[in-house]
């Protein structure tokens, strides 16, 4: 994934790029209980600047991608490993 779009859900963004949580918290965006909403839907309910938030997350994500990390891709981990990590 190169950039996040307004049609992406908040939950998918957080799973793909956990550091997006910092942006969501900064703008008081409910990404936990409201994680099934798209960014577009959330912007209308929570009244934040959609373009500003997406630009901020995408800039952070591009910077993150340029750094080699050992972060785990939770989309491709067996469910057992995910549950153990959460517990």
N, C-alpha and C positions, 0 to 999 in steps of 0.2 A: 504494500500500500504506500503510495507516494504522498498523498495528501488526504486529509479528512474533509468530508463534504457535509453540507447541511442535512443530507438524508441519512447520515450515519447516526446510529444510536449512541447515547452517552456511554452506555455500558460497553459497547464494542470499542469505543475510543479508549476507555480506561483499561480494558483488557489488552488492547494492542499497544498502548502507550501509557503505562501507569503514571508517568509524571504529568499527564494531563490533569490529574487530580488537583495539582497546585493551581492551575488556571481556573478550574471549576470552583474551587474553594475561594479563590480571590474574588470571583464574581458571584458568589453565593448561589451556585447552581447545584441543584439536588441531582447528583449522579448515582446515588445509591438506590434509594426507593424509586426514583424516577429514571433509572437507567435504561428502561425499555423505550423511552421517548427519543425521537430524533432531536438533533441539535436545533433544527428549525422549530419543532413543536415546543421545546423547552424555552426558546428565546421569546416566543409569544406569551407563554404562561408566566415566565419569570422576568420578563422585560429587560433583557440584556442585548447589547449590540452584537448581533449574530456574526457579522463580518469581522469585527474586532476580535472576538473570542476565537473564531476559526483561524484567523491569521496568526494569532498568538500561539495557538496549539500547533499549527503547521510549521511555524518557524522553529519552535522548540523541538518538534519531531524531526525536522530536517537536520538540525544541529545534532540531535541524539543519534540519528542514523549514520552520521559521519564519524562517530566514535565507536570503536570496537568494544563491545561489552559481552558479558556472559549472561545477560538477561535471558530468562526462559520464555519461550513462545507458548503461552498457556493454551492457545487454540490447538496445539499439536501434542499436548501431554495427555497420557492416559488419565481417565477420570480418577482412578485410585490415587495417583500422584498428586493431582490437584486437591483432592479431599485431604490428604495427609498434610499438604502444605498449609491449607486453611486451618486445620486443627492445630 
